[in-house]
Amino acid sequence: MENYRIYLTEEEIPTHYYNLRADMSKKPAPLLNPGTLQPMTAEELKGVFCEELVAQELDNDTRLFEIPEEVREYYKTYRPSPLIRAYNLEKKLGTPARIYYKFEGNNTSGSHKLNSAIAQAYYAKKQGLTGITTETGAGQWGTALSMASAYFGLDCKVFMVKGSYEQKPFRRDVMTTYGASVTPSPSDTTEVGRRILEAFPDTAGSLGCAISEAVEAAVTQEGYRYVLGSVLNQVLLHQSIIGLEAHKAFSKIGESPDIIIGCTGGGSNLGGLIAPFMGEKLRGEKDYRFIAAEPASCPSFTRGKYLYDFCDTGNVCPLAKMYTLGNGFMPAPNHAGGLRFHGMSTILSEIYDQGLMEARAYEQTDVFDAAVTFARAEGILPAPESSHAIRAAIDEAMLCKESGEEKTRYRIL
């Protein structure tokens, strides 16, 4: 078997993030001030986010952003990540499809989230801040940010969705090991948390609740700013390193994917993976199919509406035009805790609305069945979130088998 694992060298780690918005003829709708319903200005956002991140958030035209050298040095502890041909899965399925996956689990946080956590912590430290606050669902983002905060010497306060806080005690332990404080959300430590608990005393929480608490904690403490692990333009920008590496790895073996699949909750994983490929599609250079795989219990794309909505439950954040289930949506405490946000990235929402990407919602039992199939074939136990993409990839591979058409199928793990 050739090209089982396609590795890049340290020197081939991207030196710049790619801003997909620069190649979008119709840009994502701007964030709106909920009081004035006017586009948020940099000055308004700087009270919540780090200054450099605000600049990245609002920039629709700069195609490439240089990755700071200190951030690239940290990346070298676990990047570049391999592109892997799933030969054993192909054999088990009996499909002529060629299945590849980009493995982002070779760092202590266990996910792609560290790519943005490092960048955001770096900019916070560069600005001279004392600490940062955030929310986390299943705990991947909170884990990554606690690691990055420890590296740069920042205090880190994490509000974790209560359902996941109770289901995943070991995730909490990892975060506290890195020095973060972890609070189940909604909590009685913030005004907005107390309001939510009064209205819904038995709630398992939501990312919208946790975001509200994290923002309040940031704006009420001197020297703190809020950072988000998904949804925002800046986060998809940082995660473009996944797609850039994958694109370069494919070019090394003279391959090109036909279908690109990613799981999605808020959009950071999917947006980062597809960025350079979608850029080629937008520029008319190549064509690909893109599939977003989401949970049926929180189907923002497939059942949401495309309109302006609050990003949080407490109505303290700006309004974003996105596919949304409503900021009051309380998802069932499914196992894919990282895919439970009520809305979707404004970038991906605009792309989906233009018909440039497909979306599918999967039931948890079907997703777990795919995860077991993958684990037994490839020897890697995938996360519940990643398993949504695996489900979609297996379905596509079986369609390929039925048609007898040989195609490259690429999806994220």
VEXMARFI-559229 format. One record per residue (C-alpha): residue number from 0; x, y, z. Coordinates in Angstrom, 1 decimal, m for minus. Example, Ala and Ser with C-alpha at 12.3 -4.5 7.8 and 13.67 -1.06 7.14 Angstrom:
BEGIN
SITE num     c1     c2     c3
SITE   0   12.3   m4.5    7.8
SITE   1   13.7   m1.1    7.1
This chain:
BEGIN
SITE num     c1     c2     c3
SITE   0    0.0    0.0    0.0
SITE   1    1.3    3.4   m0.9
SITE   2    0.8    6.7    0.9
SITE   3   m0.8    5.3    4.0
SITE   4    0.3    8.4    5.9
SITE   5    1.2   11.6    4.1
SITE   6    3.4   13.8    6.3
SITE   7    4.5   17.3    5.8
SITE   8    7.8   18.6    7.3
SITE   9    8.0   21.3   10.0
SITE  10    9.2   23.7    7.3
SITE  11    5.9   23.0    5.5
SITE  12    3.6   24.2    8.3
SITE  13    1.7   27.1    6.8
SITE  14    3.2   30.5    7.5
SITE  15   m0.1   32.3    7.0
SITE  16   m3.8   31.8    7.8
SITE  17   m6.2   31.9    4.8
SITE  18   m9.2   34.2    5.0
SITE  19  m12.0   32.6    2.9
SITE  20  m14.0   35.8    3.0
SITE  21  m11.5   37.5    0.7
SITE  22  m12.7   35.2   m2.1
SITE  23  m16.4   35.4   m1.4
SITE  24  m18.2   37.8   m3.8
SITE  25  m21.1   38.0   m1.3
SITE  26  m19.6   38.6    2.1
SITE  27  m21.1   37.2    5.4
SITE  28  m23.5   39.6    7.0
SITE  29  m21.9   41.8    9.7
SITE  30  m22.5   41.5   13.4
SITE  31  m25.1   43.9   14.6
SITE  32  m25.3   46.0   17.8
SITE  33  m28.5   44.7   19.4
SITE  34  m29.3   48.2   20.7
SITE  35  m28.8   50.2   17.4
SITE  36  m29.1   47.3   14.9
SITE  37  m26.0   48.9   13.2
SITE  38  m22.9   46.9   12.3
SITE  39  m20.6   46.5   15.3
SITE  40  m17.6   48.7   15.2
SITE  41  m14.0   47.8   16.2
SITE  42  m14.3   50.1   19.2
SITE  43  m17.5   48.3   20.4
SITE  44  m15.9   44.9   20.0
SITE  45  m12.7   45.8   21.8
SITE  46  m14.5   45.9   25.1
SITE  47  m15.1   42.1   24.8
SITE  48  m12.4   40.7   22.4
SITE  49   m8.6   41.2   22.1
SITE  50   m7.7   44.1   19.7
SITE  51   m5.9   42.0   17.1
SITE  52   m8.7   39.4   17.1
SITE  53  m11.2   42.2   16.5
SITE  54   m9.2   43.3   13.4
SITE  55   m9.2   39.7   12.1
SITE  56  m13.0   39.4   12.8
SITE  57  m13.9   42.4   10.8
SITE  58  m11.5   42.0    7.8
SITE  59  m13.3   40.8    4.7
SITE  60  m10.6   41.5    2.2
SITE  61   m7.2   40.5    3.4
SITE  62   m6.5   37.0    2.0
SITE  63   m3.6   36.0    4.1
SITE  64   m2.7   36.8    7.7
SITE  65    0.8   36.0    8.9
SITE  66    1.0   33.4   11.7
SITE  67    3.2   34.9   14.5
SITE  68    6.5   33.0   14.9
SITE  69    5.8   32.2   18.6
SITE  70    2.5   30.6   17.6
SITE  71    4.2   28.6   14.8
SITE  72    6.8   27.4   17.3
SITE  73    4.0   26.1   19.6
SITE  74    2.3   24.5   16.6
SITE  75    5.5   22.5   16.0
SITE  76    4.9   20.5   19.2
SITE  77    2.1   18.7   17.4
SITE  78    1.9   20.0   13.8
SITE  79    1.9   19.2   10.9
SITE  80   m0.8   16.6   11.4
SITE  81   m0.9   13.6    9.0
SITE  82   m3.3   13.0    6.2
SITE  83   m4.1    9.3    6.4
SITE  84   m5.5    6.9    3.8
SITE  85   m8.1    4.7    5.4
SITE  86   m7.2    1.5    3.6
SITE  87   m8.6   m0.8    6.2
SITE  88  m11.9    1.0    6.3
SITE  89  m12.1    0.9    2.5
SITE  90  m11.5   m2.9    2.6
SITE  91  m14.1   m3.5    5.3
SITE  92  m16.7   m1.6    3.3
SITE  93  m15.7   m3.2    0.0
SITE  94  m15.8    0.2   m1.6
SITE  95  m13.8    1.4   m4.6
SITE  96  m13.8    4.9   m3.0
SITE  97  m10.5    6.2   m1.6
SITE  98  m11.1    7.5    1.9
SITE  99   m8.6    9.9    3.6
SITE 100   m8.8   11.6    7.0
SITE 101   m6.9   14.5    8.6
SITE 102   m5.9   13.4   12.1
SITE 103   m6.1   16.3   14.5
SITE 104   m6.0   14.3   17.7
SITE 105   m2.2   14.1   18.2
SITE 106   m2.1   16.8   20.9
SITE 107   m3.0   16.7   24.6
SITE 108   m6.3   18.5   24.1
SITE 109   m7.2   15.7   21.6
SITE 110   m8.8   18.0   18.9
SITE 111   m8.3   20.7   16.4
SITE 112   m9.3   23.3   19.0
SITE 113   m5.7   24.0   20.0
SITE 114   m5.0   25.7   16.7
SITE 115   m7.1   28.7   17.6
SITE 116   m6.6   28.5   21.3
SITE 117   m2.8   29.1   20.9
SITE 118   m3.4   32.1   18.6
SITE 119   m6.0   33.7   20.8
SITE 120   m4.0   33.2   24.0
SITE 121   m0.9   34.7   22.2
SITE 122   m2.8   37.8   21.2
SITE 123   m4.2   38.2   24.7
SITE 124   m0.7   38.0   26.2
SITE 125    0.6   40.4   23.6
SITE 126   m2.0   42.9   24.6
SITE 127   m0.9   42.7   28.2
SITE 128   m4.1   41.1   29.6
SITE 129   m4.3   39.2   32.9
SITE 130   m6.7   36.5   31.8
SITE 131   m9.4   35.2   29.4
SITE 132  m12.8   33.7   29.9
SITE 133  m14.7   31.3   27.7
SITE 134  m17.4   28.6   27.4
SITE 135  m17.0   25.0   26.5
SITE 136  m19.5   22.2   25.5
SITE 137  m17.9   18.8   25.7
SITE 138  m14.7   20.3   26.9
SITE 139  m12.4   20.1   23.9
SITE 140  m12.2   23.9   23.6
SITE 141  m11.9   24.5   27.3
SITE 142   m9.1   21.9   27.4
SITE 143   m7.2   23.5   24.5
SITE 144   m7.6   27.0   25.9
SITE 145   m6.4   26.0   29.4
SITE 146   m3.3   24.5   27.8
SITE 147   m2.6   27.6   25.8
SITE 148   m3.3   29.9   28.8
SITE 149   m0.8   27.9   30.9
SITE 150    1.8   28.2   28.2
SITE 151    1.4   32.0   27.9
SITE 152    0.9   32.6   31.7
SITE 153   m2.7   33.7   31.6
SITE 154   m5.6   33.1   34.0
SITE 155   m8.3   31.0   32.4
SITE 156  m12.0   30.9   33.5
SITE 157  m14.1   28.3   31.8
SITE 158  m17.9   28.0   31.9
SITE 159  m18.8   24.4   31.0
SITE 160  m22.3   23.3   29.8
SITE 161  m23.7   21.7   32.9
SITE 162  m24.8   18.5   31.1
SITE 163  m21.2   17.9   29.9
SITE 164  m19.8   19.0   33.2
SITE 165  m21.6   16.2   34.9
SITE 166  m21.1   13.6   32.1
SITE 167  m17.4   14.3   31.6
SITE 168  m15.6   14.7   34.9
SITE 169  m12.2   13.8   33.5
SITE 170  m12.4   16.7   31.0
SITE 171  m12.8   19.0   34.0
SITE 172   m9.8   17.4   35.6
SITE 173   m7.6   18.1   32.6
SITE 174   m8.6   21.7   32.5
SITE 175   m7.9   22.2   36.2
SITE 176   m4.6   20.4   35.8
SITE 177   m3.6   23.2   33.4
SITE 178   m4.7   25.8   36.0
SITE 179   m8.1   26.8   34.6
SITE 180  m11.2   27.3   36.9
SITE 181  m14.2   25.4   35.6
SITE 182  m17.8   26.4   36.5
SITE 183  m20.9   24.4   35.4
SITE 184  m23.2   26.6   33.4
SITE 185  m25.7   28.0   34.1
SITE 186  m24.3   29.0   37.5
SITE 187  m25.1   31.4   40.4
SITE 188  m21.8   33.2   39.9
SITE 189  m23.1   35.6   37.3
SITE 190  m26.2   37.7   37.0
SITE 191  m27.3   36.2   33.7
SITE 192  m26.7   32.7   35.1
SITE 193  m28.9   33.4   38.0
SITE 194  m31.7   34.6   35.7
SITE 195  m31.5   31.5   33.6
SITE 196  m31.6   29.2   36.6
SITE 197  m34.6   31.0   38.0
SITE 198  m36.4   30.5   34.7
SITE 199  m35.1   27.0   34.0
SITE 200  m34.0   25.5   37.4
SITE 201  m33.5   21.9   36.0
SITE 202  m31.8   22.8   32.8
SITE 203  m28.7   20.9   31.7
SITE 204  m27.5   24.2   30.1
SITE 205  m26.4   25.1   26.6
SITE 206  m23.5   26.8   24.9
SITE 207  m25.7   29.9   24.6
SITE 208  m26.0   30.0   28.4
SITE 209  m22.3   29.4   28.9
SITE 210  m21.4   32.2   26.4
SITE 211  m23.5   34.7   28.2
SITE 212  m21.8   33.9   31.5
SITE 213  m18.3   34.0   30.1
SITE 214  m18.9   37.4   28.4
SITE 215  m20.3   38.8   31.7
SITE 216  m17.3   37.5   33.6
SITE 217  m14.9   39.1   31.1
SITE 218  m16.5   42.6   30.9
SITE 219  m16.8   42.9   34.7
SITE 220  m13.2   42.1   35.5
SITE 221  m10.3   44.4   34.7
SITE 222   m7.6   42.9   32.4
SITE 223   m9.8   40.1   31.0
SITE 224  m11.3   39.5   27.6
SITE 225  m13.6   36.9   26.2
SITE 226  m12.5   34.3   23.6
SITE 227  m14.7   31.9   21.6
SITE 228  m13.8   28.5   20.3
SITE 229  m16.0   28.4   17.2
SITE 230  m18.5   30.4   15.1
SITE 231  m16.6   33.6   14.8
SITE 232  m14.7   34.6   11.6
SITE 233  m11.4   34.9   13.5
SITE 234  m11.7   31.2   14.7
SITE 235  m12.4   29.9   11.2
SITE 236   m9.4   31.9   10.0
SITE 237   m7.0   30.2   12.5
SITE 238   m8.5   26.8   11.7
SITE 239   m7.7   27.2    8.0
SITE 240   m4.3   25.7    8.9
SITE 241   m6.1   22.3    8.8
SITE 242   m7.3   22.7    5.2
SITE 243   m4.0   24.3    4.1
SITE 244   m2.0   21.3    5.3
SITE 245   m4.5   18.9    3.8
SITE 246   m4.4   20.7    0.5
SITE 247   m0.6   20.6    0.5
SITE 248   m0.5   16.9    1.4
SITE 249   m2.8   16.0   m1.4
SITE 250   m0.7   17.9   m3.9
SITE 251    2.3   15.8   m2.7
SITE 252    0.7   12.6   m3.9
SITE 253   m0.9   14.1   m6.9
SITE 254   m4.4   13.5   m5.6
SITE 255   m7.4   15.8   m5.2
SITE 256  m10.6   15.1   m3.2
SITE 257  m14.0   15.0   m4.9
SITE 258  m16.0   15.3   m1.7
SITE 259  m14.9   17.0    1.5
SITE 260  m16.9   16.2    4.7
SITE 261  m16.7   17.7    8.2
SITE 262  m18.7   17.5   11.3
SITE 263  m20.1   20.9   12.4
SITE 264  m21.6   22.5   15.5
SITE 265  m20.6   26.1   15.3
SITE 266  m18.4   25.7   12.2
SITE 267  m14.7   25.9   13.3
SITE 268  m13.7   22.4   12.3
SITE 269  m15.7   22.3    9.0
SITE 270  m14.7   25.9    8.1
SITE 271  m11.0   25.3    8.7
SITE 272  m11.0   22.1    6.7
SITE 273  m12.8   23.3    3.6
SITE 274  m11.3   26.8    3.5
SITE 275   m8.6   26.5    0.7
SITE 276  m10.7   24.0   m1.3
SITE 277  m13.8   26.3   m1.1
SITE 278  m11.5   29.2   m2.1
SITE 279  m10.6   27.2   m5.3
SITE 280  m14.3   26.6   m6.0
SITE 281  m15.2   30.3   m5.5
SITE 282  m12.3   31.4   m7.8
SITE 283  m13.5   28.9  m10.5
SITE 284  m10.2   26.9  m10.4
SITE 285  m11.6   23.5   m9.2
SITE 286  m14.9   22.0   m8.2
SITE 287  m15.7   20.0   m5.1
SITE 288  m18.7   18.7   m3.2
SITE 289  m18.8   19.8    0.5
SITE 290  m21.0   18.1    3.1
SITE 291  m21.7   19.4    6.6
SITE 292  m22.6   16.6    9.1
SITE 293  m24.5   17.7   12.1
SITE 294  m26.5   16.0   14.9
SITE 295  m30.2   15.5   14.5
SITE 296  m30.6   16.8   18.1
SITE 297  m29.2   20.2   17.1
SITE 298  m29.7   20.6   13.4
SITE 299  m28.9   24.2   12.8
SITE 300  m28.4   23.8    9.0
SITE 301  m31.1   21.3    8.2
SITE 302  m33.8   22.7   10.4
SITE 303  m32.7   26.2   11.3
SITE 304  m33.7   29.5    9.8
SITE 305  m31.3   32.0    8.2
SITE 306  m31.8   35.2   10.1
SITE 307  m30.3   37.5   12.7
SITE 308  m30.2   36.0   16.1
SITE 309  m28.3   36.4   19.4
SITE 310  m25.2   34.2   19.8
SITE 311  m26.1   33.6   23.4
SITE 312  m29.1   32.9   25.6
SITE 313  m28.8   35.9   27.8
SITE 314  m28.9   38.4   24.9
SITE 315  m25.7   40.1   25.8
SITE 316  m23.8   39.3   22.6
SITE 317  m24.1   40.9   19.1
SITE 318  m26.6   39.7   16.6
SITE 319  m25.3   37.4   13.9
SITE 320  m27.0   36.4   10.7
SITE 321  m26.8   32.7   10.7
SITE 322  m28.7   29.5   10.4
SITE 323  m30.1   29.2   13.9
SITE 324  m32.6   27.2   16.0
SITE 325  m33.2   30.2   18.2
SITE 326  m30.9   31.4   21.0
SITE 327  m33.3   30.0   23.6
SITE 328  m32.9   26.5   22.1
SITE 329  m31.9   23.9   24.8
SITE 330  m30.5   20.8   23.1
SITE 331  m30.9   17.3   24.5
SITE 332  m27.7   16.3   26.4
SITE 333  m26.5   14.0   23.6
SITE 334  m23.0   12.6   23.6
SITE 335  m21.7   14.9   20.9
SITE 336  m21.4   17.8   23.3
SITE 337  m19.2   19.8   21.0
SITE 338  m22.0   20.0   18.4
SITE 339  m24.7   21.6   20.5
SITE 340  m24.6   25.3   19.5
SITE 341  m27.9   26.7   18.4
SITE 342  m26.4   28.6   15.5
SITE 343  m23.8   28.3   12.7
SITE 344  m20.8   30.4   11.6
SITE 345  m21.8   33.4    9.5
SITE 346  m19.3   32.4    6.8
SITE 347  m20.6   28.8    6.5
SITE 348  m24.2   30.1    6.7
SITE 349  m23.7   32.3    3.7
SITE 350  m21.9   29.6    1.8
SITE 351  m24.8   27.1    2.6
SITE 352  m27.4   29.7    1.7
SITE 353  m25.8   30.1   m1.7
SITE 354  m26.1   26.4   m2.4
SITE 355  m22.3   25.8   m2.3
SITE 356  m22.5   23.2    0.4
SITE 357  m24.8   20.3    1.4
SITE 358  m25.9   19.5    5.0
SITE 359  m27.1   16.2    6.6
SITE 360  m28.4   15.6   10.1
SITE 361  m27.6   12.2   11.8
SITE 362  m29.2   10.4   14.7
SITE 363  m26.9    9.4   17.5
SITE 364  m27.3    5.7   17.1
SITE 365  m26.3    5.8   13.4
SITE 366  m23.3    7.9   14.3
SITE 367  m22.1    5.5   17.0
SITE 368  m22.5    2.6   14.6
SITE 369  m20.2    4.3   12.1
SITE 370  m17.8    5.1   14.9
SITE 371  m17.5    1.4   15.9
SITE 372  m17.0    0.4   12.3
SITE 373  m14.2    2.9   11.9
SITE 374  m12.6    2.0   15.2
SITE 375  m12.5   m1.7   14.4
SITE 376  m11.0   m1.0   11.0
SITE 377   m8.6    1.8   11.6
SITE 378   m7.7    1.2   15.3
SITE 379   m8.6    4.8   16.3
SITE 380  m11.5    5.4   18.7
SITE 381  m13.1    8.6   17.3
SITE 382  m14.9   11.3   19.3
SITE 383  m18.7   11.4   19.0
SITE 384  m18.4   14.7   17.1
SITE 385  m16.0   13.4   14.5
SITE 386  m18.1   10.3   14.1
SITE 387  m20.8   12.4   12.4
SITE 388  m18.3   13.0    9.5
SITE 389  m17.4    9.4    9.5
SITE 390  m21.1    8.4    9.2
SITE 391  m21.4   10.7    6.1
SITE 392  m18.1    9.4    4.6
SITE 393  m19.2    5.8    5.0
SITE 394  m22.6    6.6    3.4
SITE 395  m20.8    8.2    0.4
SITE 396  m18.4    5.4    0.1
SITE 397  m21.2    2.9    0.0
SITE 398  m23.0    5.0   m2.7
SITE 399  m19.7    4.8   m4.6
SITE 400  m19.7    1.0   m4.2
SITE 401  m23.2    0.7   m5.6
SITE 402  m22.4    2.9   m8.6
SITE 403  m19.0    1.3   m9.1
SITE 404  m17.5    4.8   m9.5
SITE 405  m14.0    5.2   m8.1
SITE 406  m13.6    8.5   m6.3
SITE 407  m11.5   10.0   m3.5
SITE 408  m13.5   10.5   m0.4
SITE 409  m12.0   12.8    2.2
SITE 410  m13.3   13.6    5.6
SITE 411  m12.1   14.8    8.9
SITE 412  m11.5   12.8   12.1
